[in-house]
Amino acid sequence: MWFKNIRAYRLTSSFDLSPEQLGEKLTQRGFQPCARSQAVSAGWVPPLGEESSELVHAANGRMLLKLKREERLLPATVVREQLEEKVAAIEAQQGRKVYRKERLTMKDEIVADCLPRAFTRSTGVYTYIDTRANWIFVDTASAGRAEELLNLLRECIGSFPVLLPQVNNAPAATMTGWLAHHNLPEDFALGEECELRDPGDEGGVVRCRGVDLLSEEVETHLHAGKQVARLSLSWEERLSLVLAEDLCLRRLKFSDELMKENEAIPEADNAARLDADFVLMSEAVTSLQERILVLFGGEAE
C-alpha cells in the first residue's frame, strides 16, 4: 500500500463529501471482471483488501481509494499475423487487392473472435484525497492511468475539478542550479542518478547512474547547456525519490525507520496495519508535496 509513484493534482474547490457519501457513489462503478468480449474493465474495490467491504478508507481527513483494472491480453502480433493470412488468402483466391477500409473491418472481426479466449491481467491503482490540504495523489507514473482514474471518479460523483500544480520557478532550471552551484536545500540529499537534456524538442539526453552528481563529468554537461530533467534525491531520511521536471515523483522508497514505526501492530491484524501504514505514508507524501512547491517558488497564481 506504500505508494511507489505520485502524480499530484490540486483540488480547485473544497471536497465536501463524507467518506460514507463518497463510498455510496462509488458503488455504481464497483469492479466487475471483463466480459467475454470486453477488452478492459475498471472499477473500485476496497482499498484495505478482502477483509473490508468499504470502498473508502478514511483517516485524518484523508480518503484512500483503490481502482482495479482488468484487461485482456491480445498481442498485436497475433492479430497482425491472422490479418495478413486472411488478406493473402482473399487476394490469392479472388484476384483483387484488399484495401485499408476492408482490412480494418477484418481486423475488428479478428479481435472480436480472439478476445473471449485471451488471458486477463489485473492491476490496481491507489489514490487518496486529502480534504484538508486540497490534494488528490495518484500512485502511478503514467499520466494516462491517472486521468483514467480521475475520469472514473468524475463519473461517480459528478463535478471533480482538479489541476496539475503550476509553480513560479521552472523546475528544470532550479534543479540545474542545485547541481551547478552545489546549493541543494538542506533537508534534501543527492542520490546517484540524473537525466540531463539539451533545451528544445530534439535536444540530446544524457542519463547518469551510479555517479557523483557533483563530479566534473556532470558539470561538463551542465556547462554545455544541458538542464536537469530528473534528479534522484532523499528527503529528511524519510524517503528517497526521483523528482521530474513535470513534478511527478517517481520510484518512491520510504525509509526503513519510517516503515518500522508500526512494527508493534501484529501482522495478523492486517486491516489495522494497513490503516496505520496509510496514516504514516499519507503524512509523509502530503508534507513532501507541500515542501516541493516551496522549493520551486510556490504555486503560481
N, C-alpha and C positions, 0 to 999 in steps of 0.2 A: 504493500500500500504506500510505501515511501515513494514519492514522485521521482521520476528519472529525468524528466524534461519539464520545462514550464513555458507555456505561452500565456501571457497575462493580458487581460482586457479590462479596461476601465468601465465600470457601470456609470452611465451618464445621468441616471436618476436613482433614487433610493429603491432598494428591493424590499417590498412591503409584505410579501407572502410569508406566512409562518411555515415551519417545516412540515406541519400536518397539511396545510393547504397546498404546498408545493408537491408533496407526495401524492395527494389525491389527483392533482392534474397530470402527474407523470404516469399514472396507471393507464391512461388512454394509449400510451405508447410503450407499454411494458414489452420486454423482449419476447419475440416469437421466432422459432427456428425458420430457416429458409424453406419455403415451399419447394416442391419438386422443380418447378420452372422458374424459380426466383434466384437471381444471381447474388443479391446482397440483402441482408435483413439486419436492422439495427433497432435497439430498444433498451429501456432502462432495466437494471437489475439491482438488487440490494447491495450497497457498497460494502457491507460487513460480511457478505457471503451467505451461504445457505442457512446459517444459524439464525438469520434475521429475515423478516418479511418486509421491513421498511425500505422504501426506495430513497429515503432521505435520512442521513445520519447527521444530527446537529450537535455542535459543541462550541461553546464560547462565541456565539454569534456567527459561526461558520457552518455551512451545509455541504456535506460530502455526497456526491452522486457518482454513479458508475454507468457508463454506456457500454453495452455488449454489442459487438458487431460480428456477424457470421457471413462468410462469403463462400461461394462455390468455386473451387479451383479448376479452371478450364484453361490450360496452357494455350497461348496464342499459336504455338507451333502445331498443336493438334488440329485446331480449326483451319489453319492455313494449309496443312497437308491434305486434309479432306477436301477442302475447297479446290485446290489445284487438281486433285484427282478427278473431281466431278467436272470441272471445266475442260480438262483434257479429254474426258470421255465424250462430252457433248460436241466438242469441236471435231473430234475424230469421227463420230457416228453421224453427225448432221452436217458436217462440212461447212460450218459457219463460225464466225467469231463471237465469243461471249463478252459483252461489253460491261462497263462499270455498274450500271443500274442492276442488271441481272446478277452480276457477281455479288452485290450487296444483299440482294434478296436471298440468294443461295447461302450466303454466309449466315444470315439470320436464321435460316432453317436448320443449318448445321448446329448452331449454338443452342437453339430450342430443343433439338434432338439429343444433344450431349449433356445438357445441364442436369437432367434428373439423375444421371449416372456419375456425376462429378463428386469428388470428396469435398467436405466442407472444412473450413478453418475458422476458429473463433479467436477474437482478440477483445480486450477490454480497455477502456479509457476512463480514468478517474478525472474528476473535476471537483473543485469546491468553490462555493460562493462565499465571499467574506462580506457580510452585510454591514459590518461596522466600518470597514475601510473602503467599501465600494469597489471590490475587485472580483473577477472570476478567473481562476487559474485552471488551465487545462494541461493534463500530463501527456503532452505529445510535442515532438519537434516539427510535426507536419502541419502546415497552415491549413491544408485541405481537411485533415481529420478534425482539427479544432473547429473549423467552420461547419463541418457536418454535425458535430455535437451541438454547437450553438443554434444551428437551424432547427434541429430536432427539439431543443429546449423551447425555441420560439413557437413551434407548432403546438406545444403542450400548454404554454402559459400565455400566448399572445405576444404582446409587446415585450421585448427584452433588448433595449438599446445599449450597445457596448461599442467601444472604440479601442483600437490599439493605442497604447500610450505614446505621446509625442513629447520629446524633450527639447530643451533650449539649446543644448550644445551637442553637436554631431558626435555620436558615439565613436565612429572610426577615428576622427581627428583627436578626440580625447584619449582614447586608448593608445593611439600612436604617440601622443605626448608623454604618457606614462612610461613607455619604453625608451623614447628618445631622450627624455630628461631625467630618467630614473626617479620619478616622483609619484610612485604608486601610493594611493591612500593608505593611511597607517593600519586600518583594520583589514586590509587585503594583503595577500602574499602571492607572488607569481608562481605559476606552475611551470611546466616544461613543454608547452605546446602553444603555437600561434599560427594564424593564417594571415599572410600579407598579400595585398593586392595593389596593382597599379590602378590609379583612378581611370575611369572610363569603362565603357561596356566591354571592350575587347582587351582589357589590361591583363598582364601576366599574373600568375598566382604562385606564391611560394609557401609551402607548408613545412613548418619546423616542429619536430618532435624529439623529445629527449635531449634538449639542448638548453644551455643557459640563455634565457631570453634577453639578458643584458650584455651578451657577448658581442665582440666585434663583428662576428658574422651577421648577426641580426641588425646591428647598427648600420652596416654597409647597405643592406636593403632599404632601411629607413631613409638614409641619406640620398638614396637613388630615387626617392619619391614614393615608395610603396607605403600603404597605410594598413593598419591593423583591422582585419575584418572579424577575426575571432581570437580570443585570448583565454587561456586557462588560468584560473585563479582559485585561491582558497580564501574563505571569509571567517574571521574570528575563530578559527579552529572548530567551526561548527559544520561546515560543509565545503566541498570543492565543486567547481563547475567550469563550463566553457561558456563565456559570455560572447554573444554575437552582436554585430552592428545593428541588427534588427531588434535587439533587446530580448531575443529568445534565449532562455537559459538551458543549455544542453548538458547532458551527462552529469546530472546532479549526483553527488555521492555524499551522504551525510556521515559525519564523523562517528567513530565507534563510541566515543564518550557520550554523544547526544543520544544515540540509539540504545545505549545501555541504561539510560535513566529509567526505563520501565522494566528492568530485569526482575524486579520484585514481584511482578504480576505473574501468576502461574501460567505456563504455556497452555494448560488445559482450558483456561478461561480465554478462549480465542477472541470473543467479542470485546471483553474488557481490554485485552492487549491491543486490538485494532483501534479501539476508541482512544486509548492513551497515546498510541503512536500518532494518530491523526492530530491530536492536540499539539504534540511536540513538533511534528512536521509542519503543520499549518502556521504555527507561531514563527518558525524559522523562515518559511517561504514568504509570508507577508512582510516580515521585518526586512528580509533581503530585498524584496521588490521596492519597498519604500526607500531603502538606502541607495539602490541603484539609480533611482530617479534623482536623488540629491547629487550623485556623482556627475550626472550629465546636466546639471544646471536647473533641475526641477522640471515639472511638466509645463509644456508650452500652453499658453492661454488660447 
